[in-house]
Amino acid sequence: MINLNFSAKTYLTLTIAWAICILIATLTSSGTFEHFHLMLLFSFDKPIHFVLFGAQAWLLIQSLTNNKSKNFIKIVFYSCLACALYGALTEILQGIFVWLGRGFDYDDIAADALGCFTVFCWFWLRRKQFAQ
């Protein structure tokens, strides 16, 4: 496991900051990306969603557990579920605020959920290591 020796409070701060960055990025007008010549990034849209929400799940897990918790795998599951739902919420918000030039996309939700699921699988496969 990647252990950066941060406290749970530091991980929680990073988790919240990351969530705010995701929200800002997903609700930013598409014209902003054109202005800053960032449209090339949209060709990598699904991998970016995968990484953003996988990282969100990993940060949340780090902030909620010390890895030796009796309920470790439950914490991992619910953290990944919460992050996948957050991904769905950002897509719903994009669908509501259509004037931003953004739109609802089921494929983005799938990429968000797949990133979270990958993190869950990573922790699941290593659950015995964390129990020691």
C-alpha positions as CSV (number, residue, x, y, z in Angstrom):
1,M,0.0,0.0,0.0
2,I,1.1,3.5,-0.7
3,N,1.8,5.1,2.7
4,L,2.7,8.7,2.6
5,N,2.6,8.9,6.4
6,F,-0.1,11.6,6.4
7,S,-2.5,11.9,9.3
8,A,-6.2,11.1,8.8
9,K,-6.9,14.8,9.1
10,T,-4.5,15.6,6.3
11,Y,-6.1,12.9,4.1
12,L,-9.5,14.3,4.9
13,T,-8.4,17.8,3.9
14,L,-6.9,16.4,0.7
15,T,-10.2,14.5,0.1
16,I,-12.3,17.6,0.4
17,A,-9.9,19.7,-1.7
18,W,-9.9,17.0,-4.4
19,A,-13.7,16.9,-4.3
20,I,-13.9,20.7,-4.7
21,C,-11.4,20.6,-7.6
22,I,-13.5,17.9,-9.3
23,L,-16.7,19.9,-8.8
24,I,-15.1,23.1,-10.3
25,A,-13.6,21.2,-13.2
26,T,-16.9,19.4,-14.0
27,L,-19.0,22.6,-13.8
28,T,-16.6,24.9,-15.6
29,S,-17.9,26.2,-18.9
30,S,-16.7,24.3,-21.9
31,G,-15.6,27.7,-23.3
32,T,-13.0,28.0,-20.6
33,F,-11.2,24.9,-21.8
34,E,-11.2,26.3,-25.3
35,H,-9.8,29.6,-24.0
36,F,-6.9,27.9,-22.3
37,H,-6.4,25.5,-25.2
38,L,-7.2,22.5,-23.0
39,M,-9.6,20.8,-25.5
40,L,-7.0,18.1,-26.2
41,L,-7.7,16.8,-22.7
42,F,-11.2,16.0,-23.8
43,S,-9.9,13.3,-26.1
44,F,-8.8,11.6,-22.8
45,D,-12.2,12.3,-21.1
46,K,-13.0,8.8,-19.8
47,P,-9.5,8.0,-18.5
48,I,-9.5,11.3,-16.7
49,H,-12.8,10.5,-15.1
50,F,-11.4,7.1,-14.1
51,V,-8.4,8.6,-12.5
52,L,-10.2,11.5,-10.8
53,F,-12.7,9.4,-9.0
54,G,-10.4,6.5,-8.3
55,A,-8.1,9.0,-6.6
56,Q,-11.1,10.5,-4.7
57,A,-12.0,7.0,-3.4
58,W,-8.4,6.3,-2.4
59,L,-8.1,9.6,-0.5
60,L,-11.4,9.0,1.3
61,I,-10.4,5.5,2.3
62,Q,-7.1,6.8,3.7
63,S,-8.9,9.5,5.7
64,L,-11.4,7.1,7.2
65,T,-9.3,4.1,8.3
66,N,-6.0,3.1,9.7
67,N,-6.1,-0.1,7.6
68,K,-6.3,-2.3,10.7
69,S,-9.9,-1.5,11.4
70,K,-12.2,-4.4,12.1
71,N,-14.6,-3.0,9.5
72,F,-11.9,-2.1,7.0
73,I,-13.5,-3.7,3.9
74,K,-16.9,-2.1,4.7
75,I,-15.2,1.3,4.9
76,V,-13.5,0.6,1.6
77,F,-16.8,-0.4,0.0
78,Y,-18.8,2.5,1.3
79,S,-16.0,5.0,0.4
80,C,-15.9,3.7,-3.2
81,L,-19.7,3.8,-3.4
82,A,-19.8,7.4,-2.0
83,C,-17.3,8.5,-4.6
84,A,-19.1,6.8,-7.5
85,L,-22.3,8.5,-6.3
86,Y,-20.5,11.8,-6.2
87,G,-19.5,11.2,-9.8
88,A,-23.1,10.6,-10.8
89,L,-24.1,13.8,-8.9
90,T,-21.5,15.8,-10.9
91,E,-23.0,14.5,-14.1
92,I,-26.6,15.3,-13.0
93,L,-25.4,18.8,-12.2
94,Q,-23.9,19.1,-15.7
95,G,-27.3,18.0,-17.1
96,I,-29.1,20.7,-15.0
97,F,-26.7,23.5,-15.8
98,V,-26.7,23.0,-19.6
99,W,-26.0,26.7,-20.1
100,L,-22.4,25.9,-19.1
101,G,-22.0,24.0,-22.4
102,R,-21.7,20.8,-20.5
103,G,-24.0,17.8,-20.6
104,F,-25.1,14.6,-18.8
105,D,-23.1,11.6,-20.0
106,Y,-23.7,8.0,-18.9
107,D,-20.3,7.0,-20.1
108,D,-18.7,9.5,-17.7
109,I,-20.7,7.9,-14.8
110,A,-19.4,4.5,-15.9
111,A,-15.8,5.7,-16.0
112,D,-16.2,7.3,-12.5
113,A,-17.7,4.1,-11.1
114,L,-15.0,2.0,-12.8
115,G,-12.3,4.0,-11.2
116,C,-13.9,3.6,-7.8
117,F,-14.4,-0.1,-8.4
118,T,-10.8,-0.6,-9.4
119,V,-9.7,1.0,-6.1
120,F,-12.2,-1.3,-4.2
121,C,-10.7,-4.4,-6.0
122,W,-7.2,-3.3,-5.2
123,F,-8.0,-3.1,-1.4
124,W,-10.1,-6.3,-1.6
125,L,-7.2,-8.3,-3.0
126,R,-4.9,-6.9,-0.3
127,R,-7.4,-7.1,2.6
128,K,-5.4,-9.9,4.4
129,Q,-2.3,-7.8,4.2
130,F,-4.1,-4.9,5.9
131,A,-5.5,-7.2,8.7
132,Q,-2.0,-8.0,10.0
